Amino acid sequence: MKLQELKEKSIDELNTLIADTKKQLFDLRLQKALQKLENPAQIRQLKTVIAQAKTLIKEKSEVK
């Protein structure tokens, strides 16, 4: 997901996105443990999305 798309979302939408992304990350880690993960780069991408979303939540909450 692009950073610009994340900036357009509200804080509630970002929190939902973080929760969903953490579930996906858990599933990928499980696949990695079972050695069935096809694209290990997905783990890093999901971590980046979570970090960006958390940063935007913090920035938006400071503005209020």
C-alpha positions in Angstrom: 0.0 0.0 0.0 1.3 3.4 -0.9 2.0 6.0 1.7 -0.3 8.5 0.0 -3.2 6.0 0.3 -2.5 5.6 4.0 -2.5 9.4 4.5 -6.0 9.6 3.2 -7.4 7.2 5.8 -8.8 8.1 9.2 -7.4 7.0 12.5 -10.0 4.3 12.9 -9.3 3.0 9.4 -5.6 2.9 10.2 -6.2 1.0 13.4 -8.3 -1.5 11.5 -5.6 -1.8 8.8 -2.9 -2.4 11.5 -5.0 -5.2 13.1 -5.6 -6.9 9.7 -1.9 -6.5 8.7 -0.8 -8.1 12.0 -3.1 -11.1 11.3 -1.5 -11.4 7.8 2.0 -11.2 9.4 1.2 -13.9 11.8 0.0 -16.2 9.0 3.2 -15.5 7.0 5.3 -16.3 10.0 3.5 -19.5 10.5 4.1 -20.4 6.8 7.7 -19.5 7.3 8.0 -21.9 10.2 6.4 -24.7 8.2 8.7 -23.8 5.3 5.8 -23.1 2.9 6.4 -19.4 2.5 6.8 -18.5 -1.2 7.8 -14.9 -0.9 9.7 -13.9 2.2 9.8 -10.3 1.2 6.1 -10.0 2.1 7.0 -10.1 5.8 9.2 -7.0 5.5 6.5 -5.2 3.4 3.9 -5.9 6.0 6.1 -4.6 8.8 6.7 -1.4 6.8 3.0 -0.9 6.4 2.4 -1.3 10.1 5.2 1.1 11.0 3.9 3.7 8.5 0.3 3.4 9.8 1.4 3.8 13.4 3.5 6.9 12.5 0.5 8.5 10.7 -1.8 7.8 13.7 0.7 9.5 16.0 1.0 12.5 13.6 -2.8 12.8 13.3 -3.4 12.6 17.0 -0.8 15.3 17.7 -2.6 17.7 15.3 -5.8 17.5 17.3 
